[in-house]
Amino acid sequence: MSLPTIPPALSVVMPTYQDPQCLALTLRALTRQTLPPDRFEVIVVRDGGSSDGYAEALAEGAGLRLRVVELPRRKGRSTARNEGARSATAPLLVFLDADSWAVPDLLERHLAWHSTPGNAAVLIGRRDEIGLADLPAVLAGESDTIARAFPHGGDLRFATGLPDDGGDWLRAGWVIAYTHNISLSTSLFTKVGGYREAFGLSYGVEDVELFYRVDRSLPDGVNFGYDDEARVVHLPHHKNITRNWMEMKANFQQAARLYPCLEWEFLTAVMGYEAIRRILYYRSLVDECVERSACAIGPAVARLAGTLRGPKALWIGTGRAEARLPASALTYDYSAPVGPANFHLLGVAPPMPAGSMDAVVSVDFWRYLLWPELCQFISASVQLAGEVHLVATADATPGMCAADPQTLDYLRQAQAAEYVAELRAVEGLGDVLTLRARQPVTGAARRVPGQVPARTRPTALAPGRPPAR
């Protein structure tokens, strides 16, 4: 019996590549949904590769409004998902992976979320990892018995359980907006331009980057919801873990060059909920700094600029417009818009090449950093310029650490194990702890003084609301 021709309420988009055994189970799970099959369509995008096993796998979708989009050669998950979305006819998109085996009420929960006025624009669902221990339950269609916790299950995004901060973490929900179980309106997906196809065949990050743009396209606030019962199971399949991690790291670095802001700076080193915690923490400190007009770089420029090795200095703090900086200077000024010479970074993973600056000067903002980030900042700054100057003025805000003589001297001693360390008082400014590399830093900047070459600068943020809130 053919399905009615009424328009579907949602479209499920799934790319597949060389995993027909997973696709077969996932399609079988979709035939068992509590949402009637005439309410949704399933679009499978075959991203090139061998056809072995796919006829049998697709047969598991009998009874569904199933369409198959064939890409003649492999183009990657971004292109595959975009092609699937272009073929969709419903006002709501649900993105699954071919290895995302769905519990019976998954699609009903996604549809109910988006049918409720006032709910966030994007719904993130749970994904439990399983191994061979729970595979028999999947094969038997018994979702209730599949583990939700280590060692055989659990959502890797929440290694210690769901956050208990009342949902505050969802203000940066895009960080864990993975496309193995997520939904948004077709119009919103189209508005932001879909997935970034420049990631090509490389593994990972394309979904996080998409939902970062989604978040920035919407009003400030909580634009993500999370439903722990909208659940899929990640089916076991072969992974080249080493290659995947290397490709994902390169993709994070590519995105960080596109978006020179602290959110992406963290994602080059930290992932998942821990990255969200760090991002929200430092956002609040940036807000405090700006609201109190703290960390002013002007006095430091006036008293230190002539003592640095050259004019290509990176100044970290606020007040760029009043500081009378040379054209070759860069800033991390959180009170000024992001632009070709100003970024909203902490400096723990700067996108400029090693040796491309003459000096890094942080005016009080370094006092906001937690110890791991302070060590990362110092190391990255010395690689960037060969020397970093930590200025401690008499100013203080609630979020800053102490800068008394004893604390500063302890910091000097701690860093002296790695760097040449000097602590001195500068009249009219405060104390300055200077850390220098013991060996010369080589890189692009030691060629000639002057403007930082354009290729050493990150690409400025695309138009949209500022990332730091």
DRENDO-1510 file (C-alpha; in Angstrom, 1 decimal, always signed):
<recs>
REC; n; res; u; v; w
REC; 1; MET; +0.0; +0.0; +0.0 .
REC; 2; SER; +1.4; +3.4; -1.0 .
REC; 3; LEU; +1.8; +6.2; +1.5 .
REC; 4; PRO; -0.5; +9.2; +1.4 .
REC; 5; THR; +0.8; +12.1; -0.6 .
REC; 6; ILE; +0.4; +14.7; +2.1 .
REC; 7; PRO; +3.5; +16.8; +2.7 .
REC; 8; PRO; +5.8; +15.4; +5.4 .
REC; 9; ALA; +6.3; +17.3; +8.7 .
REC; 10; LEU; +10.0; +16.6; +8.9 .
REC; 11; SER; +12.8; +15.3; +6.7 .
REC; 12; VAL; +15.5; +13.0; +8.0 .
REC; 13; VAL; +18.8; +13.5; +6.2 .
REC; 14; MET; +21.5; +10.8; +6.4 .
REC; 15; PRO; +24.8; +10.6; +4.6 .
REC; 16; THR; +26.4; +7.2; +4.2 .
REC; 17; TYR; +29.8; +6.0; +3.0 .
REC; 18; GLN; +30.9; +2.4; +3.2 .
REC; 19; ASP; +28.7; +1.4; +6.1 .
REC; 20; PRO; +25.7; -0.5; +4.7 .
REC; 21; GLN; +25.5; -2.7; +7.8 .
REC; 22; CYS; +24.9; +0.4; +9.9 .
REC; 23; LEU; +22.4; +2.0; +7.5 .
REC; 24; ALA; +20.4; -1.2; +7.4 .
REC; 25; LEU; +19.9; -1.1; +11.2 .
REC; 26; THR; +19.2; +2.6; +11.3 .
REC; 27; LEU; +16.5; +2.4; +8.5 .
REC; 28; ARG; +15.0; -0.6; +10.4 .
REC; 29; ALA; +14.8; +1.6; +13.5 .
REC; 30; LEU; +13.1; +4.4; +11.5 .
REC; 31; THR; +10.4; +1.9; +10.4 .
REC; 32; ARG; +9.5; +1.4; +14.1 .
REC; 33; GLN; +9.0; +5.1; +15.0 .
REC; 34; THR; +6.0; +6.2; +16.9 .
REC; 35; LEU; +5.6; +9.0; +14.5 .
REC; 36; PRO; +3.5; +7.7; +11.6 .
REC; 37; PRO; +5.5; +7.0; +8.4 .
REC; 38; ASP; +3.4; +9.5; +6.4 .
REC; 39; ARG; +4.6; +12.3; +8.7 .
REC; 40; PHE; +8.3; +12.1; +7.7 .
REC; 41; GLU; +10.5; +11.4; +4.8 .
REC; 42; VAL; +14.0; +9.8; +4.8 .
REC; 43; ILE; +16.7; +11.0; +2.4 .
REC; 44; VAL; +19.8; +8.8; +2.3 .
REC; 45; VAL; +22.8; +10.4; +0.5 .
REC; 46; ARG; +25.3; +7.9; -0.8 .
REC; 47; ASP; +28.7; +9.7; -0.8 .
REC; 48; GLY; +30.4; +7.6; -3.5 .
REC; 49; GLY; +32.2; +4.4; -2.6 .
REC; 50; SER; +31.4; +0.8; -3.2 .
REC; 51; SER; +27.8; -0.3; -3.7 .
REC; 52; ASP; +28.3; -3.6; -2.0 .
REC; 53; GLY; +25.5; -4.3; +0.5 .
REC; 54; TYR; +23.5; -1.2; -0.2 .
REC; 55; ALA; +20.6; -2.8; -2.0 .
REC; 56; GLU; +20.0; -5.0; +1.0 .
REC; 57; ALA; +20.4; -2.1; +3.4 .
REC; 58; LEU; +18.0; +0.1; +1.6 .
REC; 59; ALA; +15.4; -2.7; +1.5 .
REC; 60; GLU; +15.2; -2.3; +5.3 .
REC; 61; GLY; +13.5; +1.0; +4.7 .
REC; 62; ALA; +10.5; -0.6; +3.1 .
REC; 63; GLY; +7.3; +1.3; +4.1 .
REC; 64; LEU; +9.1; +4.6; +4.6 .
REC; 65; ARG; +9.0; +7.7; +2.3 .
REC; 66; LEU; +12.6; +6.9; +1.3 .
REC; 67; ARG; +14.6; +8.6; -1.3 .
REC; 68; VAL; +18.2; +8.0; -2.2 .
REC; 69; VAL; +20.6; +10.7; -3.6 .
REC; 70; GLU; +23.6; +9.3; -5.3 .
REC; 71; LEU; +26.9; +11.2; -5.5 .
REC; 72; PRO; +29.0; +9.6; -8.2 .
REC; 73; ARG; +32.3; +10.3; -6.3 .
REC; 74; ARG; +33.0; +11.0; -2.7 .
REC; 75; LYS; +32.7; +14.7; -1.7 .
REC; 76; GLY; +32.6; +14.5; +2.1 .
REC; 77; ARG; +29.9; +14.8; +4.7 .
REC; 78; SER; +29.3; +18.6; +4.3 .
REC; 79; THR; +28.4; +18.2; +0.6 .
REC; 80; ALA; +26.4; +15.1; +1.2 .
REC; 81; ARG; +24.3; +16.7; +3.9 .
REC; 82; ASN; +23.8; +19.8; +1.8 .
REC; 83; GLU; +22.6; +17.7; -1.1 .
REC; 84; GLY; +20.2; +15.9; +1.2 .
REC; 85; ALA; +18.9; +19.1; +2.6 .
REC; 86; ARG; +18.3; +20.5; -0.9 .
REC; 87; SER; +16.2; +17.4; -1.7 .
REC; 88; ALA; +14.1; +17.8; +1.5 .
REC; 89; THR; +10.5; +18.9; +1.2 .
REC; 90; ALA; +9.6; +19.3; +4.9 .
REC; 91; PRO; +9.8; +22.5; +7.0 .
REC; 92; LEU; +12.0; +20.7; +9.6 .
REC; 93; LEU; +15.3; +18.9; +9.1 .
REC; 94; VAL; +16.5; +16.1; +11.4 .
REC; 95; PHE; +20.1; +15.2; +10.7 .
REC; 96; LEU; +21.2; +11.7; +11.6 .
REC; 97; ASP; +24.2; +9.6; +10.6 .
REC; 98; ALA; +23.8; +6.3; +9.0 .
REC; 99; ASP; +25.2; +4.8; +12.3 .
REC; 100; SER; +22.6; +6.6; +14.5 .
REC; 101; TRP; +20.2; +3.9; +15.5 .
REC; 102; ALA; +17.1; +5.6; +16.8 .
REC; 103; VAL; +14.9; +4.8; +19.8 .
REC; 104; PRO; +11.2; +4.5; +18.8 .
REC; 105; ASP; +10.0; +8.0; +19.8 .
REC; 106; LEU; +13.0; +9.9; +18.5 .
REC; 107; LEU; +11.3; +11.7; +15.6 .
REC; 108; GLU; +8.2; +12.3; +17.6 .
REC; 109; ARG; +10.2; +14.2; +20.2 .
REC; 110; HIS; +12.0; +16.3; +17.6 .
REC; 111; LEU; +8.7; +17.3; +16.0 .
REC; 112; ALA; +7.1; +18.0; +19.3 .
REC; 113; TRP; +10.0; +20.3; +20.3 .
REC; 114; HIS; +9.7; +22.4; +17.2 .
REC; 115; SER; +5.9; +22.5; +17.4 .
REC; 116; THR; +6.0; +24.1; +20.9 .
REC; 117; PRO; +6.0; +27.9; +20.8 .
REC; 118; GLY; +9.0; +29.5; +22.6 .
REC; 119; ASN; +11.3; +26.5; +22.3 .
REC; 120; ALA; +14.9; +27.1; +21.1 .
REC; 121; ALA; +15.6; +27.0; +17.4 .
REC; 122; VAL; +17.8; +23.9; +17.5 .
REC; 123; LEU; +17.2; +20.6; +19.4 .
REC; 124; ILE; +20.2; +18.4; +20.3 .
REC; 125; GLY; +19.5; +14.8; +21.1 .
REC; 126; ARG; +21.5; +12.3; +23.1 .
REC; 127; ARG; +23.9; +9.8; +21.5 .
REC; 128; ASP; +25.0; +6.7; +23.5 .
REC; 129; GLU; +28.2; +4.9; +22.6 .
REC; 130; ILE; +28.0; +1.2; +22.5 .
REC; 131; GLY; +30.3; -1.7; +21.8 .
REC; 132; LEU; +29.8; -5.4; +21.1 .
REC; 133; ALA; +28.3; -5.8; +24.6 .
REC; 134; ASP; +25.1; -4.0; +23.7 .
REC; 135; LEU; +25.0; -4.9; +20.0 .
REC; 136; PRO; +22.6; -7.9; +20.6 .
REC; 137; ALA; +20.0; -5.6; +22.1 .
REC; 138; VAL; +20.2; -3.3; +19.0 .
REC; 139; LEU; +19.9; -6.3; +16.7 .
REC; 140; ALA; +16.8; -7.3; +18.7 .
REC; 141; GLY; +15.4; -3.8; +18.7 .
REC; 142; GLU; +15.5; -3.6; +22.5 .
REC; 143; SER; +16.4; +0.0; +23.2 .
REC; 144; ASP; +15.4; +0.0; +26.9 .
REC; 145; THR; +18.2; -2.4; +27.8 .
REC; 146; ILE; +21.0; -0.5; +26.2 .
REC; 147; ALA; +23.5; +1.0; +28.6 .
REC; 148; ARG; +23.6; +4.8; +29.3 .
REC; 149; ALA; +26.9; +4.7; +31.2 .
REC; 150; PHE; +30.5; +3.6; +31.0 .
REC; 151; PRO; +32.0; +1.1; +30.2 .
REC; 152; HIS; +29.8; +0.1; +27.3 .
REC; 153; GLY; +27.6; +3.2; +26.9 .
REC; 154; GLY; +27.2; +6.8; +27.7 .
REC; 155; ASP; +27.2; +10.1; +25.8 .
REC; 156; LEU; +30.9; +11.1; +25.3 .
REC; 157; ARG; +29.9; +14.8; +25.6 .
REC; 158; PHE; +29.0; +14.3; +29.2 .
REC; 159; ALA; +31.6; +12.0; +30.7 .
REC; 160; THR; +30.5; +12.8; +34.3 .
REC; 161; GLY; +26.8; +13.1; +33.6 .
REC; 162; LEU; +24.6; +15.9; +32.5 .
REC; 163; PRO; +25.5; +19.4; +33.6 .
REC; 164; ASP; +23.7; +20.6; +36.7 .
REC; 165; ASP; +23.9; +24.3; +36.0 .
REC; 166; GLY; +20.2; +24.7; +35.1 .
REC; 167; GLY; +20.8; +24.6; +31.4 .
REC; 168; ASP; +23.2; +27.6; +31.4 .
REC; 169; TRP; +25.6; +25.6; +29.2 .
REC; 170; LEU; +23.1; +25.7; +26.4 .
REC; 171; ARG; +24.1; +29.4; +25.8 .
REC; 172; ALA; +27.1; +27.8; +24.0 .
REC; 173; GLY; +25.3; +24.7; +22.9 .
REC; 174; TRP; +26.8; +24.9; +19.4 .
REC; 175; VAL; +30.0; +23.5; +20.8 .
REC; 176; ILE; +28.5; +20.0; +21.1 .
REC; 177; ALA; +25.9; +20.4; +18.3 .
REC; 178; TYR; +27.0; +17.2; +16.5 .
REC; 179; THR; +25.0; +16.2; +13.5 .
REC; 180; HIS; +24.4; +12.6; +14.5 .
REC; 181; ASN; +21.1; +13.7; +16.2 .
REC; 182; ILE; +20.0; +17.3; +15.8 .
REC; 183; SER; +17.2; +19.3; +14.2 .
REC; 184; LEU; +16.4; +22.8; +13.0 .
REC; 185; SER; +14.0; +24.4; +10.5 .
REC; 186; THR; +14.8; +24.1; +6.8 .
REC; 187; SER; +14.5; +27.9; +6.5 .
REC; 188; LEU; +17.1; +28.5; +9.2 .
REC; 189; PHE; +19.5; +26.0; +7.6 .
REC; 190; THR; +19.1; +27.7; +4.2 .
REC; 191; LYS; +19.5; +31.1; +5.8 .
REC; 192; VAL; +23.0; +30.3; +7.1 .
REC; 193; GLY; +24.1; +28.6; +3.9 .
REC; 194; GLY; +24.3; +25.0; +5.1 .
REC; 195; TYR; +27.5; +23.2; +5.8 .
REC; 196; ARG; +30.9; +24.6; +4.9 .
REC; 197; GLU; +32.0; +22.4; +2.0 .
REC; 198; ALA; +35.6; +23.6; +2.2 .
REC; 199; PHE; +36.2; +20.9; +4.8 .
REC; 200; GLY; +36.1; +18.4; +2.0 .
REC; 201; LEU; +36.8; +14.8; +2.9 .
REC; 202; SER; +38.5; +15.7; +6.2 .
REC; 203; TYR; +36.9; +14.4; +9.4 .
REC; 204; GLY; +34.9; +16.4; +11.9 .
REC; 205; VAL; +34.1; +20.1; +12.9 .
REC; 206; GLU; +31.7; +20.8; +9.9 .
REC; 207; ASP; +28.7; +20.4; +12.2 .
REC; 208; VAL; +30.1; +22.6; +15.0 .
REC; 209; GLU; +31.1; +25.3; +12.5 .
REC; 210; LEU; +27.6; +25.2; +11.0 .
REC; 211; PHE; +25.8; +25.6; +14.4 .
REC; 212; TYR; +28.2; +28.4; +15.4 .
REC; 213; ARG; +26.9; +30.3; +12.4 .
REC; 214; VAL; +23.3; +29.3; +13.3 .
REC; 215; ASP; +23.8; +30.7; +16.8 .
REC; 216; ARG; +25.3; +33.9; +15.6 .
REC; 217; SER; +22.4; +34.4; +13.1 .
REC; 218; LEU; +19.9; +34.3; +15.9 .
REC; 219; PRO; +19.1; +36.8; +18.7 .
REC; 220; ASP; +21.4; +36.8; +21.7 .
REC; 221; GLY; +20.2; +34.2; +24.2 .
REC; 222; VAL; +19.7; +30.4; +24.5 .
REC; 223; ASN; +19.2; +29.1; +20.9 .
REC; 224; PHE; +19.7; +25.4; +21.7 .
REC; 225; GLY; +17.7; +22.8; +23.5 .
REC; 226; TYR; +18.7; +19.4; +24.7 .
REC; 227; ASP; +16.5; +16.3; +25.1 .
REC; 228; ASP; +18.1; +13.4; +26.9 .
REC; 229; GLU; +15.3; +11.1; +25.8 .
REC; 230; ALA; +15.6; +12.0; +22.1 .
REC; 231; ARG; +18.2; +9.3; +21.9 .
REC; 232; VAL; +20.2; +7.4; +19.3 .
REC; 233; VAL; +22.8; +4.7; +19.7 .
REC; 234; HIS; +26.1; +5.0; +17.9 .
REC; 235; LEU; +26.6; +1.7; +16.1 .
REC; 236; PRO; +30.0; +0.2; +16.2 .
REC; 237; HIS; +32.0; +0.5; +12.9 .
REC; 238; HIS; +35.6; +0.8; +11.9 .
REC; 239; LYS; +37.4; +4.0; +12.8 .
REC; 240; ASN; +40.9; +5.2; +12.1 .
REC; 241; ILE; +41.1; +7.1; +15.4 .
REC; 242; THR; +44.6; +8.5; +14.9 .
REC; 243; ARG; +43.7; +9.9; +11.4 .
REC; 244; ASN; +40.3; +11.2; +12.6 .
REC; 245; TRP; +41.9; +13.2; +15.4 .
REC; 246; MET; +44.6; +14.6; +13.2 .
REC; 247; GLU; +42.1; +15.7; +10.6 .
REC; 248; MET; +39.7; +17.1; +13.3 .
REC; 249; LYS; +42.5; +19.2; +14.8 .
REC; 250; ALA; +43.4; +20.6; +11.4 .
REC; 251; ASN; +39.7; +21.5; +10.9 .
REC; 252; PHE; +39.5; +23.2; +14.3 .
REC; 253; GLN; +42.5; +25.3; +13.4 .
REC; 254; GLN; +41.0; +26.2; +10.0 .
REC; 255; ALA; +37.8; +27.4; +11.7 .
REC; 256; ALA; +39.8; +29.3; +14.3 .
REC; 257; ARG; +41.4; +31.3; +11.5 .
REC; 258; LEU; +37.9; +32.1; +10.2 .
REC; 259; TYR; +36.7; +33.2; +13.6 .
REC; 260; PRO; +39.4; +34.9; +15.7 .
REC; 261; CYS; +37.5; +34.8; +19.0 .
REC; 262; LEU; +38.1; +33.0; +22.3 .
REC; 263; GLU; +35.4; +30.4; +21.6 .
REC; 264; TRP; +37.3; +28.9; +18.7 .
REC; 265; GLU; +40.6; +29.4; +20.3 .
REC; 266; PHE; +39.5; +27.0; +23.0 .
REC; 267; LEU; +38.2; +24.5; +20.6 .
REC; 268; THR; +41.7; +24.0; +19.1 .
REC; 269; ALA; +42.7; +22.2; +22.4 .
REC; 270; VAL; +39.6; +21.4; +24.5 .
REC; 271; MET; +36.3; +19.8; +23.4 .
REC; 272; GLY; +32.8; +19.0; +24.6 .
REC; 273; TYR; +31.3; +20.3; +27.8 .
REC; 274; GLU; +34.7; +21.3; +29.3 .
REC; 275; ALA; +35.2; +23.7; +26.4 .
REC; 276; ILE; +31.7; +25.1; +27.1 .
REC; 277; ARG; +32.6; +25.7; +30.8 .
REC; 278; ARG; +35.8; +27.5; +29.8 .
REC; 279; ILE; +34.1; +29.6; +27.1 .
REC; 280; LEU; +31.3; +30.8; +29.5 .
REC; 281; TYR; +33.7; +31.5; +32.3 .
REC; 282; TYR; +36.0; +33.7; +30.1 .
REC; 283; ARG; +33.0; +35.4; +28.4 .
REC; 284; SER; +31.9; +36.5; +31.9 .
REC; 285; LEU; +35.4; +37.9; +32.7 .
REC; 286; VAL; +35.6; +39.7; +29.3 .
REC; 287; ASP; +32.3; +41.3; +30.1 .
REC; 288; GLU; +33.6; +42.3; +33.6 .
REC; 289; CYS; +36.7; +43.8; +32.0 .
REC; 290; VAL; +34.8; +45.8; +29.5 .
REC; 291; GLU; +32.1; +47.0; +31.9 .
REC; 292; ARG; +34.6; +48.3; +34.4 .
REC; 293; SER; +36.9; +49.8; +31.7 .
REC; 294; ALA; +39.7; +47.7; +33.1 .
REC; 295; CYS; +43.0; +46.6; +31.5 .
REC; 296; ALA; +43.6; +49.9; +29.7 .
REC; 297; ILE; +46.6; +49.6; +27.4 .
REC; 298; GLY; +47.2; +53.3; +26.8 .
REC; 299; PRO; +49.6; +53.9; +29.8 .
REC; 300; ALA; +51.6; +50.8; +28.9 .
REC; 301; VAL; +52.0; +51.9; +25.3 .
REC; 302; ALA; +53.2; +55.2; +26.5 .
REC; 303; ARG; +55.8; +53.8; +28.9 .
REC; 304; LEU; +56.9; +50.5; +27.2 .
REC; 305; ALA; +56.6; +50.9; +23.5 .
REC; 306; GLY; +60.1; +52.4; +23.2 .
REC; 307; THR; +61.7; +49.6; +25.2 .
REC; 308; LEU; +60.4; +46.8; +23.0 .
REC; 309; ARG; +62.5; +45.1; +20.3 .
REC; 310; GLY; +60.3; +46.5; +17.5 .
REC; 311; PRO; +57.0; +48.1; +16.6 .
REC; 312; LYS; +55.2; +44.8; +15.8 .
REC; 313; ALA; +53.8; +44.3; +19.3 .
REC; 314; LEU; +50.6; +42.6; +20.3 .
REC; 315; TRP; +48.8; +44.6; +23.1 .
REC; 316; ILE; +46.2; +42.8; +25.2 .
REC; 317; GLY; +43.7; +44.9; +27.0 .
REC; 318; THR; +41.2; +47.7; +26.3 .
REC; 319; GLY; +41.4; +51.2; +24.8 .
REC; 320; ARG; +43.0; +50.5; +21.4 .
REC; 321; ALA; +41.4; +53.6; +19.9 .
REC; 322; GLU; +43.1; +56.0; +22.4 .
REC; 323; ALA; +46.5; +54.3; +22.6 .
REC; 324; ARG; +48.1; +55.8; +19.5 .
REC; 325; LEU; +49.5; +52.5; +18.2 .
REC; 326; PRO; +51.7; +52.1; +15.2 .
REC; 327; ALA; +50.2; +50.6; +12.1 .
REC; 328; SER; +52.2; +47.4; +12.6 .
REC; 329; ALA; +50.6; +46.7; +16.1 .
REC; 330; LEU; +47.9; +44.1; +16.8 .
REC; 331; THR; +45.5; +44.1; +19.7 .
REC; 332; TYR; +43.2; +41.8; +21.6 .
REC; 333; ASP; +40.9; +44.6; +22.7 .
REC; 334; TYR; +37.6; +43.2; +23.8 .
REC; 335; SER; +35.9; +46.6; +23.9 .
REC; 336; ALA; +36.6; +47.3; +20.2 .
REC; 337; PRO; +35.1; +45.5; +17.2 .
REC; 338; VAL; +36.9; +42.6; +15.7 .
REC; 339; GLY; +38.8; +43.7; +12.6 .
REC; 340; PRO; +42.0; +43.0; +10.6 .
REC; 341; ALA; +44.3; +44.1; +13.5 .
REC; 342; ASN; +42.0; +43.4; +16.5 .
REC; 343; PHE; +40.9; +40.0; +17.7 .
REC; 344; HIS; +38.8; +38.8; +20.6 .
REC; 345; LEU; +41.3; +36.1; +21.8 .
REC; 346; LEU; +42.8; +35.1; +25.1 .
REC; 347; GLY; +46.1; +34.2; +23.4 .
REC; 348; VAL; +46.3; +30.6; +24.4 .
REC; 349; ALA; +46.3; +29.5; +20.8 .
REC; 350; PRO; +46.9; +32.5; +18.6 .
REC; 351; PRO; +46.5; +31.9; +14.8 .
REC; 352; MET; +49.6; +34.0; +13.9 .
REC; 353; PRO; +52.9; +32.2; +13.0 .
REC; 354; ALA; +55.7; +31.7; +15.5 .
REC; 355; GLY; +58.1; +34.6; +15.4 .
REC; 356; SER; +55.7; +37.0; +13.6 .
REC; 357; MET; +55.7; +39.6; +16.4 .
REC; 358; ASP; +58.3; +41.6; +18.3 .
REC; 359; ALA; +56.7; +41.4; +21.7 .
REC; 360; VAL; +53.4; +40.6; +23.5 .
REC; 361; VAL; +52.2; +42.9; +26.3 .
REC; 362; SER; +49.2; +42.0; +28.4 .
REC; 363; VAL; +47.9; +44.7; +30.7 .
REC; 364; ASP; +46.2; +43.1; +33.7 .
REC; 365; PHE; +44.1; +40.8; +31.5 .
REC; 366; TRP; +46.6; +38.0; +32.2 .
REC; 367; ARG; +45.4; +38.2; +35.8 .
REC; 368; TYR; +42.0; +36.8; +34.7 .
REC; 369; LEU; +43.5; +33.6; +33.4 .
REC; 370; LEU; +43.3; +30.3; +35.3 .
REC; 371; TRP; +46.7; +28.7; +35.8 .
REC; 372; PRO; +46.5; +26.2; +32.9 .
REC; 373; GLU; +45.5; +29.0; +30.5 .
REC; 374; LEU; +48.1; +31.4; +31.9 .
REC; 375; CYS; +50.9; +28.8; +31.2 .
REC; 376; GLN; +49.5; +28.2; +27.7 .
REC; 377; PHE; +49.3; +32.0; +27.1 .
REC; 378; ILE; +52.9; +32.5; +28.2 .
REC; 379; SER; +54.2; +29.6; +26.1 .
REC; 380; ALA; +52.2; +30.7; +23.0 .
REC; 381; SER; +53.3; +34.4; +23.5 .
REC; 382; VAL; +57.0; +33.5; +23.7 .
REC; 383; GLN; +56.7; +31.4; +20.6 .
REC; 384; LEU; +54.9; +34.3; +18.9 .
REC; 385; ALA; +57.4; +37.0; +19.8 .
REC; 386; GLY; +60.3; +35.7; +21.9 .
REC; 387; GLU; +59.2; +37.8; +24.9 .
REC; 388; VAL; +56.0; +38.6; +26.8 .
REC; 389; HIS; +55.5; +41.4; +29.3 .
REC; 390; LEU; +52.9; +40.9; +32.0 .
REC; 391; VAL; +51.8; +44.3; +33.4 .
REC; 392; ALA; +50.2; +44.4; +36.8 .
REC; 393; THR; +48.7; +47.8; +37.6 .
REC; 394; ALA; +47.1; +49.0; +40.8 .
REC; 395; ASP; +43.7; +48.3; +39.2 .
REC; 396; ALA; +41.7; +45.3; +40.3 .
REC; 397; THR; +38.3; +43.7; +39.5 .
REC; 398; PRO; +36.6; +40.8; +41.3 .
REC; 399; GLY; +37.7; +38.3; +38.7 .
REC; 400; MET; +41.4; +39.2; +38.7 .
REC; 401; CYS; +44.0; +37.3; +40.7 .
REC; 402; ALA; +46.2; +39.1; +43.2 .
REC; 403; ALA; +49.2; +41.1; +41.9 .
REC; 404; ASP; +51.1; +41.9; +45.2 .
REC; 405; PRO; +54.9; +41.8; +45.2 .
REC; 406; GLN; +55.1; +38.4; +46.8 .
REC; 407; THR; +52.7; +36.8; +44.3 .
REC; 408; LEU; +54.5; +38.4; +41.4 .
REC; 409; ASP; +57.9; +37.2; +42.7 .
REC; 410; TYR; +56.6; +33.7; +43.1 .
REC; 411; LEU; +55.3; +33.8; +39.5 .
REC; 412; ARG; +58.7; +35.0; +38.4 .
REC; 413; GLN; +60.4; +32.1; +40.1 .
REC; 414; ALA; +58.0; +29.6; +38.7 .
REC; 415; GLN; +58.5; +30.8; +35.1 .
REC; 416; ALA; +62.3; +31.1; +35.5 .
REC; 417; ALA; +62.6; +27.3; +35.1 .
REC; 418; GLU; +61.8; +27.8; +31.4 .
REC; 419; TYR; +62.4; +31.5; +30.6 .
REC; 420; VAL; +64.7; +34.4; +31.4 .
REC; 421; ALA; +62.5; +36.2; +33.9 .
REC; 422; GLU; +62.8; +39.8; +35.1 .
REC; 423; LEU; +60.4; +41.6; +37.5 .
REC; 424; ARG; +60.7; +45.4; +37.6 .
REC; 425; ALA; +58.6; +48.4; +38.7 .
REC; 426; VAL; +57.7; +51.0; +36.0 .
REC; 427; GLU; +56.9; +54.4; +37.3 .
REC; 428; GLY; +53.4; +55.5; +36.5 .
REC; 429; LEU; +52.4; +52.0; +35.3 .
REC; 430; GLY; +53.0; +49.3; +37.9 .
REC; 431; ASP; +55.0; +46.1; +38.0 .
REC; 432; VAL; +56.1; +44.3; +34.8 .
REC; 433; LEU; +57.2; +40.7; +34.7 .
REC; 434; THR; +59.1; +40.1; +31.5 .
REC; 435; LEU; +59.7; +36.6; +30.2 .
REC; 436; ARG; +62.0; +35.9; +27.4 .
REC; 437; ALA; +63.0; +32.8; +25.4 .
REC; 438; ARG; +66.4; +31.3; +26.3 .
REC; 439; GLN; +66.9; +30.6; +22.6 .
REC; 440; PRO; +66.0; +32.9; +19.7 .
REC; 441; VAL; +62.6; +32.4; +18.2 .
REC; 442; THR; +62.7; +31.8; +14.5 .
REC; 443; GLY; +59.9; +32.7; +12.2 .
REC; 444; ALA; +58.4; +35.1; +9.7 .
REC; 445; ALA; +58.8; +38.3; +11.8 .
REC; 446; ARG; +62.6; +38.5; +12.0 .
REC; 447; ARG; +62.9; +39.6; +8.4 .
REC; 448; VAL; +62.2; +43.3; +8.4 .
REC; 449; PRO; +60.4; +45.7; +10.8 .
REC; 450; GLY; +57.1; +47.1; +9.6 .
REC; 451; GLN; +53.5; +46.0; +9.0 .
REC; 452; VAL; +52.6; +42.4; +9.8 .
REC; 453; PRO; +52.1; +40.6; +6.5 .
REC; 454; ALA; +48.5; +40.1; +5.6 .
REC; 455; ARG; +48.9; +36.3; +5.4 .
REC; 456; THR; +49.9; +36.2; +9.1 .
REC; 457; ARG; +46.6; +37.8; +10.2 .
REC; 458; PRO; +43.6; +35.6; +10.8 .
REC; 459; THR; +40.5; +36.3; +8.7 .
REC; 460; ALA; +38.1; +38.7; +10.4 .
REC; 461; LEU; +34.8; +37.5; +11.6 .
REC; 462; ALA; +32.0; +37.4; +9.0 .
REC; 463; PRO; +29.2; +39.9; +9.6 .
REC; 464; GLY; +26.9; +39.0; +12.5 .
REC; 465; ARG; +26.5; +39.7; +16.2 .
REC; 466; PRO; +29.7; +39.6; +18.2 .
REC; 467; PRO; +30.6; +36.1; +19.6 .
REC; 468; ALA; +31.5; +37.2; +23.1 .
REC; 469; ARG; +28.5; +37.8; +25.3 .
</recs>
